[in-house]
Amino acid sequence: MTLDDIKPGQACRIVRVNLGGAAGQRLMDMGFTPGAKVKVARNAPLVDPVDLTLRGYHVSIRHQEAGGVEVEEL
C-alpha cells in the first residue's frame, strides 16, 4: 500500500521510500523515514496535493511522490 491510497483522517506508518534521486532525498530530508507516523489531513481527488501531518507539522506533496512512499495502516 502506498501513501496516496490512504484516505483523509487515517493514520499510517512509513515502511520505505521507493523514490530515488532528488525527489527521494527531499522526502527523506522532510522526515519521511521508515517508522514515522503520518496522518492524511486532506487528499485532492484529481489534482495535487496531498496534505499530511508528519512529526508535528503539516506538509503537502504531489500524488506522484505519495505513490512512491510505501506505508502500513495503523
N, CA, C and O atoms as CSV, one atom per row, in Angstrom:
chain,resi,resn,atom,element,x,y,z
A,1,MET,N,N,0.853,-1.167,0.000
A,1,MET,CA,C,0.000,0.000,0.000
A,1,MET,C,C,0.903,1.235,0.000
A,1,MET,O,O,1.960,1.248,0.631
A,2,THR,N,N,0.474,2.250,-0.704
A,2,THR,CA,C,1.260,3.480,-0.774
A,2,THR,C,C,0.505,4.627,-0.112
A,2,THR,O,O,-0.691,4.519,0.161
A,3,LEU,N,N,1.198,5.705,0.139
A,3,LEU,CA,C,0.632,6.840,0.858
A,3,LEU,C,C,-0.537,7.481,0.120
A,3,LEU,O,O,-1.437,8.023,0.762
A,4,ASP,N,N,-0.549,7.436,-1.196
A,4,ASP,CA,C,-1.676,8.043,-1.918
A,4,ASP,C,C,-2.939,7.188,-1.867
A,4,ASP,O,O,-3.991,7.632,-2.325
A,5,ASP,N,N,-2.863,5.960,-1.317
A,5,ASP,CA,C,-4.041,5.104,-1.127
A,5,ASP,C,C,-4.765,5.391,0.186
A,5,ASP,O,O,-5.905,4.964,0.365
A,6,ILE,N,N,-4.125,6.101,1.098
A,6,ILE,CA,C,-4.685,6.355,2.426
A,6,ILE,C,C,-5.729,7.467,2.336
A,6,ILE,O,O,-5.515,8.482,1.672
A,7,LYS,N,N,-6.855,7.264,3.009
A,7,LYS,CA,C,-7.963,8.217,2.989
A,7,LYS,C,C,-7.757,9.303,4.046
A,7,LYS,O,O,-7.062,9.072,5.035
A,8,PRO,N,N,-8.350,10.479,3.852
A,8,PRO,CA,C,-8.248,11.550,4.843
A,8,PRO,C,C,-8.759,11.091,6.214
A,8,PRO,O,O,-9.793,10.432,6.324
A,9,GLY,N,N,-8.006,11.457,7.248
A,9,GLY,CA,C,-8.355,11.078,8.608
A,9,GLY,C,C,-7.669,9.801,9.076
A,9,GLY,O,O,-7.611,9.541,10.278
A,10,GLN,N,N,-7.149,9.001,8.149
A,10,GLN,CA,C,-6.474,7.763,8.512
A,10,GLN,C,C,-5.003,8.027,8.804
A,10,GLN,O,O,-4.396,8.962,8.282
A,11,ALA,N,N,-4.452,7.167,9.659
A,11,ALA,CA,C,-3.035,7.260,10.001
A,11,ALA,C,C,-2.316,6.014,9.499
A,11,ALA,O,O,-2.920,4.952,9.341
A,12,CYS,N,N,-1.027,6.161,9.254
A,12,CYS,CA,C,-0.228,5.042,8.777
A,12,CYS,C,C,1.218,5.222,9.235
A,12,CYS,O,O,1.593,6.267,9.767
A,13,ARG,N,N,2.006,4.199,9.019
A,13,ARG,CA,C,3.429,4.235,9.354
A,13,ARG,C,C,4.213,3.991,8.073
A,13,ARG,O,O,3.870,3.113,7.282
A,14,ILE,N,N,5.261,4.769,7.876
A,14,ILE,CA,C,6.092,4.630,6.682
A,14,ILE,C,C,6.943,3.373,6.791
A,14,ILE,O,O,7.608,3.142,7.801
A,15,VAL,N,N,6.912,2.562,5.731
A,15,VAL,CA,C,7.718,1.352,5.666
A,15,VAL,C,C,9.003,1.627,4.894
A,15,VAL,O,O,10.095,1.249,5.318
A,16,ARG,N,N,8.846,2.301,3.741
A,16,ARG,CA,C,10.021,2.602,2.912
A,16,ARG,C,C,9.671,3.668,1.886
A,16,ARG,O,O,8.520,3.803,1.471
A,17,VAL,N,N,10.692,4.424,1.486
A,17,VAL,CA,C,10.548,5.419,0.419
A,17,VAL,C,C,11.142,4.804,-0.835
A,17,VAL,O,O,12.343,4.543,-0.893
A,18,ASN,N,N,10.299,4.571,-1.847
A,18,ASN,CA,C,10.706,3.905,-3.086
A,18,ASN,C,C,11.036,4.891,-4.202
A,18,ASN,O,O,10.952,4.539,-5.379
A,19,LEU,N,N,11.403,6.098,-3.855
A,19,LEU,CA,C,11.790,7.100,-4.854
A,19,LEU,C,C,13.297,7.283,-4.784
A,19,LEU,O,O,13.884,7.332,-3.703
A,20,GLY,N,N,13.897,7.381,-5.932
A,20,GLY,CA,C,15.326,7.618,-5.972
A,20,GLY,C,C,15.620,9.057,-6.344
A,20,GLY,O,O,14.708,9.845,-6.595
A,21,GLY,N,N,16.868,9.386,-6.376
A,21,GLY,CA,C,17.305,10.700,-6.833
A,21,GLY,C,C,16.922,11.812,-5.895
A,21,GLY,O,O,16.772,11.611,-4.690
A,22,ALA,N,N,16.766,12.996,-6.466
A,22,ALA,CA,C,16.499,14.201,-5.682
A,22,ALA,C,C,15.144,14.144,-4.981
A,22,ALA,O,O,15.018,14.615,-3.851
A,23,ALA,N,N,14.134,13.576,-5.630
A,23,ALA,CA,C,12.795,13.507,-5.023
A,23,ALA,C,C,12.811,12.645,-3.766
A,23,ALA,O,O,12.254,13.035,-2.740
A,24,GLY,N,N,13.438,11.490,-3.838
A,24,GLY,CA,C,13.535,10.617,-2.681
A,24,GLY,C,C,14.330,11.244,-1.554
A,24,GLY,O,O,13.960,11.126,-0.386
A,25,GLN,N,N,15.416,11.908,-1.900
A,25,GLN,CA,C,16.244,12.562,-0.887
A,25,GLN,C,C,15.493,13.709,-0.229
A,25,GLN,O,O,15.612,13.920,0.978
A,26,ARG,N,N,14.722,14.449,-1.013
A,26,ARG,CA,C,13.946,15.565,-0.466
A,26,ARG,C,C,12.919,15.070,0.543
A,26,ARG,O,O,12.747,15.675,1.602
A,27,LEU,N,N,12.227,13.960,0.218
A,27,LEU,CA,C,11.255,13.396,1.151
A,27,LEU,C,C,11.934,12.925,2.432
A,27,LEU,O,O,11.419,13.148,3.528
A,28,MET,N,N,13.081,12.278,2.299
A,28,MET,CA,C,13.817,11.814,3.482
A,28,MET,C,C,14.242,13.010,4.339
A,28,MET,O,O,14.177,12.945,5.567
A,29,ASP,N,N,14.672,14.088,3.704
A,29,ASP,CA,C,15.073,15.289,4.436
A,29,ASP,C,C,13.895,15.931,5.178
A,29,ASP,O,O,14.085,16.554,6.223
A,30,MET,N,N,12.682,15.779,4.640
A,30,MET,CA,C,11.493,16.341,5.278
A,30,MET,C,C,10.961,15.454,6.390
A,30,MET,O,O,10.005,15.831,7.068
A,31,GLY,N,N,11.557,14.281,6.596
A,31,GLY,CA,C,11.141,13.420,7.700
A,31,GLY,C,C,10.413,12.163,7.291
A,31,GLY,O,O,9.936,11.428,8.156
A,32,PHE,N,N,10.311,11.888,6.002
A,32,PHE,CA,C,9.671,10.670,5.519
A,32,PHE,C,C,10.661,9.511,5.644
A,32,PHE,O,O,11.254,9.069,4.660
A,33,THR,N,N,10.824,9.035,6.871
A,33,THR,CA,C,11.762,7.951,7.138
A,33,THR,C,C,11.000,6.741,7.650
A,33,THR,O,O,9.917,6.900,8.214
A,34,PRO,N,N,11.532,5.533,7.472
A,34,PRO,CA,C,10.849,4.331,7.959
A,34,PRO,C,C,10.532,4.439,9.452
A,34,PRO,O,O,11.376,4.824,10.262
A,35,GLY,N,N,9.290,4.086,9.786
A,35,GLY,CA,C,8.832,4.129,11.173
A,35,GLY,C,C,8.087,5.393,11.544
A,35,GLY,O,O,7.422,5.428,12.580
A,36,ALA,N,N,8.176,6.428,10.733
A,36,ALA,CA,C,7.490,7.695,11.040
A,36,ALA,C,C,5.983,7.529,10.835
A,36,ALA,O,O,5.543,6.895,9.877
A,37,LYS,N,N,5.201,8.107,11.747
A,37,LYS,CA,C,3.747,8.065,11.643
A,37,LYS,C,C,3.264,9.260,10.828
A,37,LYS,O,O,3.744,10.381,10.995
A,38,VAL,N,N,2.307,8.997,9.945
A,38,VAL,CA,C,1.760,10.024,9.062
A,38,VAL,C,C,0.242,9.961,9.130
A,38,VAL,O,O,-0.339,8.875,9.141
A,39,LYS,N,N,-0.402,11.124,9.177
A,39,LYS,CA,C,-1.860,11.198,9.105
A,39,LYS,C,C,-2.227,12.045,7.899
A,39,LYS,O,O,-1.666,13.123,7.698
A,40,VAL,N,N,-3.160,11.565,7.101
A,40,VAL,CA,C,-3.617,12.299,5.923
A,40,VAL,C,C,-4.684,13.292,6.360
A,40,VAL,O,O,-5.743,12.900,6.848
A,41,ALA,N,N,-4.403,14.574,6.184
A,41,ALA,CA,C,-5.352,15.623,6.560
A,41,ALA,C,C,-6.363,15.859,5.443
A,41,ALA,O,O,-7.568,15.897,5.693
A,42,ARG,N,N,-5.875,16.019,4.210
A,42,ARG,CA,C,-6.727,16.246,3.040
A,42,ARG,C,C,-6.085,15.576,1.843
A,42,ARG,O,O,-4.864,15.440,1.762
A,43,ASN,N,N,-6.929,15.164,0.921
A,43,ASN,CA,C,-6.440,14.494,-0.274
A,43,ASN,C,C,-7.245,14.997,-1.465
A,43,ASN,O,O,-8.430,14.687,-1.584
A,44,ALA,N,N,-6.623,15.758,-2.334
A,44,ALA,CA,C,-7.313,16.252,-3.522
A,44,ALA,C,C,-7.619,15.067,-4.437
A,44,ALA,O,O,-6.718,14.284,-4.738
A,45,PRO,N,N,-8.851,14.918,-4.881
A,45,PRO,CA,C,-9.224,13.735,-5.658
A,45,PRO,C,C,-8.616,13.650,-7.056
A,45,PRO,O,O,-8.283,12.557,-7.514
A,46,LEU,N,N,-8.469,14.761,-7.727
A,46,LEU,CA,C,-7.979,14.722,-9.101
A,46,LEU,C,C,-6.664,15.467,-9.302
A,46,LEU,O,O,-5.853,15.101,-10.152
A,47,VAL,N,N,-6.471,16.490,-8.528
A,47,VAL,CA,C,-5.309,17.351,-8.699
A,47,VAL,C,C,-4.510,17.357,-7.406
A,47,VAL,O,O,-5.059,17.149,-6.324
A,48,ASP,N,N,-3.210,17.597,-7.527
A,48,ASP,CA,C,-2.350,17.661,-6.347
A,48,ASP,C,C,-2.776,18.817,-5.457
A,48,ASP,O,O,-3.442,19.731,-5.943
A,49,PRO,N,N,-2.434,18.819,-4.216
A,49,PRO,CA,C,-1.528,17.971,-3.453
A,49,PRO,C,C,-2.248,17.071,-2.460
A,49,PRO,O,O,-3.476,17.065,-2.376
A,50,VAL,N,N,-1.462,16.316,-1.715
A,50,VAL,CA,C,-1.931,15.544,-0.566
A,50,VAL,C,C,-1.392,16.278,0.661
A,50,VAL,O,O,-0.185,16.494,0.774
A,51,ASP,N,N,-2.278,16.659,1.575
A,51,ASP,CA,C,-1.882,17.390,2.782
A,51,ASP,C,C,-1.739,16.394,3.924
A,51,ASP,O,O,-2.683,15.668,4.239
A,52,LEU,N,N,-0.561,16.355,4.548
A,52,LEU,CA,C,-0.235,15.362,5.565
A,52,LEU,C,C,0.211,16.024,6.860
A,52,LEU,O,O,0.684,17.160,6.862
A,53,THR,N,N,0.054,15.296,7.962
A,53,THR,CA,C,0.639,15.687,9.236
A,53,THR,C,C,1.726,14.665,9.536
A,53,THR,O,O,1.461,13.467,9.624
A,54,LEU,N,N,2.952,15.154,9.691
A,54,LEU,CA,C,4.117,14.295,9.876
A,54,LEU,C,C,5.041,14.940,10.900
A,54,LEU,O,O,5.478,16.076,10.719
A,55,ARG,N,N,5.337,14.216,11.976
A,55,ARG,CA,C,6.267,14.702,13.009
A,55,ARG,C,C,5.869,16.068,13.576
A,55,ARG,O,O,6.725,16.891,13.899
A,56,GLY,N,N,4.549,16.297,13.691
A,56,GLY,CA,C,4.065,17.521,14.312
A,56,GLY,C,C,3.933,18.720,13.395
A,56,GLY,O,O,3.656,19.822,13.870
A,57,TYR,N,N,4.119,18.544,12.114
A,57,TYR,CA,C,3.932,19.659,11.187
A,57,TYR,C,C,3.160,19.202,9.956
A,57,TYR,O,O,3.063,18.008,9.676
A,58,HIS,N,N,2.616,20.166,9.230
A,58,HIS,CA,C,1.866,19.873,8.009
A,58,HIS,C,C,2.793,19.991,6.815
A,58,HIS,O,O,3.618,20.901,6.731
A,59,VAL,N,N,2.641,19.052,5.894
A,59,VAL,CA,C,3.426,19.076,4.663
A,59,VAL,C,C,2.505,18.641,3.522
A,59,VAL,O,O,1.647,17.779,3.710
A,60,SER,N,N,2.680,19.224,2.364
A,60,SER,CA,C,1.914,18.856,1.178
A,60,SER,C,C,2.872,18.330,0.123
A,60,SER,O,O,3.906,18.936,-0.158
A,61,ILE,N,N,2.510,17.191,-0.458
A,61,ILE,CA,C,3.329,16.596,-1.510
A,61,ILE,C,C,2.430,16.205,-2.675
A,61,ILE,O,O,1.210,16.136,-2.529
A,62,ARG,N,N,3.029,15.952,-3.814
A,62,ARG,CA,C,2.287,15.544,-5.012
A,62,ARG,C,C,1.830,14.093,-4.882
A,62,ARG,O,O,2.423,13.302,-4.148
A,63,HIS,N,N,0.762,13.760,-5.610
A,63,HIS,CA,C,0.282,12.374,-5.629
A,63,HIS,C,C,1.367,11.431,-6.151
A,63,HIS,O,O,1.495,10.308,-5.663
A,64,GLN,N,N,2.132,11.868,-7.115
A,64,GLN,CA,C,3.207,11.041,-7.678
A,64,GLN,C,C,4.243,10.703,-6.600
A,64,GLN,O,O,4.703,9.564,-6.514
A,65,GLU,N,N,4.602,11.681,-5.792
A,65,GLU,CA,C,5.560,11.442,-4.704
A,65,GLU,C,C,4.944,10.541,-3.637
A,65,GLU,O,O,5.616,9.648,-3.120
A,66,ALA,N,N,3.658,10.769,-3.298
A,66,ALA,CA,C,2.981,9.943,-2.303
A,66,ALA,C,C,2.906,8.492,-2.765
A,66,ALA,O,O,2.940,7.577,-1.942
A,67,GLY,N,N,2.804,8.276,-4.065
A,67,GLY,CA,C,2.776,6.921,-4.613
A,67,GLY,C,C,4.090,6.189,-4.462
A,67,GLY,O,O,4.129,4.966,-4.597
A,68,GLY,N,N,5.165,6.901,-4.186
A,68,GLY,CA,C,6.471,6.285,-4.002
A,68,GLY,C,C,6.810,6.018,-2.547
A,68,GLY,O,O,7.925,5.599,-2.236
A,69,VAL,N,N,5.854,6.258,-1.647
A,69,VAL,CA,C,6.086,6.017,-0.220
A,69,VAL,C,C,5.234,4.831,0.209
A,69,VAL,O,O,4.006,4.919,0.237
A,70,GLU,N,N,5.885,3.727,0.541
A,70,GLU,CA,C,5.188,2.518,0.981
A,70,GLU,C,C,4.850,2.650,2.462
A,70,GLU,O,O,5.704,3.008,3.273
A,71,VAL,N,N,3.586,2.356,2.811
A,71,VAL,CA,C,3.126,2.508,4.193
A,71,VAL,C,C,2.337,1.281,4.637
A,71,VAL,O,O,1.953,0.432,3.832
A,72,GLU,N,N,2.108,1.219,5.961
A,72,GLU,CA,C,1.200,0.220,6.545
A,72,GLU,C,C,0.206,0.974,7.416
A,72,GLU,O,O,0.574,1.933,8.093
A,73,GLU,N,N,-1.050,0.546,7.402
A,73,GLU,CA,C,-2.075,1.199,8.200
A,73,GLU,C,C,-1.851,0.909,9.668
A,73,GLU,O,O,-1.321,-0.138,10.041
A,74,LEU,N,N,-2.272,1.869,10.507
A,74,LEU,CA,C,-2.190,1.679,11.955
A,74,LEU,C,C,-3.522,1.231,12.496
A,74,LEU,O,O,-3.659,1.017,13.701
